[in-house]
Amino acid sequence: MAKSVTIDNDSGSGSGSGSGTDRRIVNLIAASKSLKLSLEKSETLGLALEKTGPRLDEIKQRLPYLEASVRPILADKDALVAAGGHINRAVGPAAAVLKVFDAVHGLEKSLLSDPRNDLPGYLSVMKRLEEALRFLGDNSGLAIQWLEDIVEYLEDNRVADERYLLGLKKSLKGLRDLQNGGLDGGLLEAALDKLEGEFRRLLADNSVPLPMPSPLLEEQACIAPSQLPVTVIQKLQAILGRLMANNRLEKCISIYVEVRSSNVRASLQTLDLDYLEISVSEFNDVQSIEGYIGRWGKHLEFAVKHLFEAEFKLCNDVFERIGLDVWMGCFSKIANQAGILAFLQFGKTVTESKNDPNKLLKLLDIFASLNKLRLDFNRLFGGAACSDIQNFTRDLIKSVIDGSADIFWQLLLQVELQRQIPPPVDGSVPRSVSFITDYCNKLLGDDYKPILTQVLVIHRSWKHEKFQDRVLVNEVLNIVKAVELNLETWFKNYEDKTLANFFAMNNHWHLYKHMKGTQLGDLLGDAWLRDQEQYKDYFATHFLKDTWGKLPGHLSREGLILFSGGRATARDLVKKRLKTFNEAFDEIYNKQSKWVLSEKDLRDKTCQQIMQAIVPVYRSYMQNYGPLVEQDSSSSKYVKYTVQNLEKMLASLFLPRPGRYSSFKGRQLSPKFDNGAANFRRTTSAVM
């Protein structure tokens, strides 16, 4: 402290004034030193206080921890003693859980590797992971609960500091969230994804499109073997076991269906199946896609007996341990995605096309193909999983049977309607006749009769009607009878009787030739066939007699042998007869050169008969009397044909020409009938 300084204000004598001033100066100096010393001490004290501040802060921060350390000493003795037992009981399970948790992370390297390198080892490690996760799932929750109970006990009994307890609660909440979100950090999901990838790889690497049979048209009724090696199937089953245990079965099935259906489609691509996409609007009638229908049957048989059969067996091999419903459902998806419904849809498209007789044969072909595969269809697609295929197939079969029966029972009416059409102007065999004779032979042949009979039996059974054995035969005989009535009507409708005879000769021979030696001919009988041959001869005789048979009469020698009137008169008579012959020949030839004999043997025989009737007479006449005319300047007017030209012209008669007479188009009935012609037809009533 600075000492107080007293200044003497006493004013002495002059001699004392100097000494008073000195004392004041001395006092001021002393006061200055004292003040300076006080400032230095204050500064030193300030520095000391500045250094003491952080130490006080540190002591302040340590006081709560010291308080927490001392709290157990201050806590209730009984609560403090009980806390130790609770802690020991909770720490044991927690330590076990922690040990397993560490083991889970120890599997990470193995499970993130490629399973193909050691699939059994990989599956074994994965099984250990699943067991560890099950242990964690069963015990981690209990361990956390015990730890939470300890925290609650410490908090209730104020045995631990609040901030310490808050930290514990935060840690336990993190553990609880980890438990709910997955204790493996997504390791199991990653391992399952790798197994799915290996499942796909095994399928893809071992799925090779099935090579086509060579040739495809050969009958191959074998059941295709499984396309995957046994070792691969065993690996797939092992993977399936682990994936199914982890609720990944549906994903496995999806992968399997994707890979295998793609493989079946690849096998079918080589068959050029674009025709399966044809719609009804893209073709005029069944005949325009007739070739496709034949291929369709072979392709469907190959797909069912080889491709789908193999997939059926493989699905059973791979998924048999899981259950029937699973592998049948898997096979159903493969069949659908591979295109079985496209085959059935093509058949349905054919049934929806315009009705005509050819369509009946094609429908019977479709039915035969489906019936041939009936047992295979029932076995492969008979399960509940294939209900859509079953329904589509039943609908197709019904459409085929209904369509076949409708067309068959309409055939007689269609043939009868042809009666309204005028007869062919060239005397040929109408297309309806040639078509129906060939058509009926097919219907009663070994290829179609059993199928048509089966179709009609089924169709009648749907109507609860009994099928009579002779129904099919009688209906076909009625059709033949209608054809005969058509021929009779057309015969009578000709105004030119020569052409009528020509037409009758032509058609009776056609019936005889195309019925003889056939099942239909056998039904009609030998007497009916002989009648057709006799009618042909009868009308051929009349045809030749009424036309070509009259020509030799124009080359008569009458009057020439006994003629005595001189050479000039003989020449004139020969000229006259040659001119008459030429005019008659030209008239007949020009008319009949447009006529057609459909059968080559009848055509050759008829031409030969005409030549035999004319050429020898003409040759002899020209040899004897030709020189009389040939010397004349106008000989070319009378000697119009050489023998060789005549033979060539006659041999070229009755050849078929393009644009044959059409049929199955109704026309108005001609009002011109001639009932005078004899009926030389023996009806089918004799054999019914």
Salt bridges, closest charged atoms under 4 A:
GLU67 OE2 - ARG71 NH2 3.71
ASP114 OD2 - ARG116 NE 3.33
GLU130 OE1 - ARG242 NH2 2.80
GLU148 OE1 - ARG176 NH2 2.96
GLU155 OE1 - LYS169 NZ 2.94
ASP161 OD2 - ARG163 NE 3.79
ASP177 OD2 - LYS173 NZ 3.29
GLU189 OE1 - ARG248 NH2 2.67
ASP193 OD1 - ARG248 NH1 3.08
GLU196 OE2 - ARG248 NH1 2.57
GLU196 OE1 - LYS251 NZ 3.31
GLU198 OE2 - ARG201 NH2 2.73
ASP205 OD2 - ARG201 NH1 2.82
GLU219 OE2 - LYS298 NZ 3.60
GLU219 OE1 - LYS372 NZ 2.84
GLU258 OE2 - ARG200 NH1 3.26
GLU290 OE2 - LYS362 NZ 3.59
GLU301 OE1 - LYS372 NZ 3.39
GLU309 OE1 - ARG379 NH2 2.60
GLU311 OE2 - ARG260 NH2 2.60
ASP317 OD2 - LYS313 NZ 3.39
GLU352 OE2 - LYS348 NZ 3.31
ASP365 OD2 - LYS362 NZ 2.85
ASP376 OD2 - LYS305 NZ 3.18
ASP376 OD1 - ARG379 NH2 3.27
ASP395 OD2 - LYS348 NZ 3.74
ASP402 OD2 - LYS398 NZ 2.75
ASP402 OD1 - HIS459 NE2 3.58
ASP438 OD2 - LYS442 NZ 3.70
GLU465 OE1 - ARG460 NE 3.54
GLU488 OE2 - LYS492 NZ 3.02
GLU488 OE1 - ARG681 NH2 2.87
GLU495 OE2 - LYS672 NZ 3.17
ASP496 OD2 - LYS591 NZ 3.43
ASP531 OD2 - ARG682 NE 3.27
ASP537 OD1 - LYS536 NZ 2.71
ASP586 OD2 - LYS640 NZ 2.45
GLU599 OE2 - HIS510 ND1 2.90
GLU599 OE1 - LYS513 NZ 3.33
GLU599 OE2 - HIS514 NE2 2.87
ASP601 OD2 - LYS513 NZ 3.48
ASP604 OD2 - LYS600 NZ 2.71
ASP632 OD2 - LYS575 NZ 2.80
GLU647 OE2 - ARG619 NH2 3.20
ASP674 OD2 - LYS497 NZ 2.61
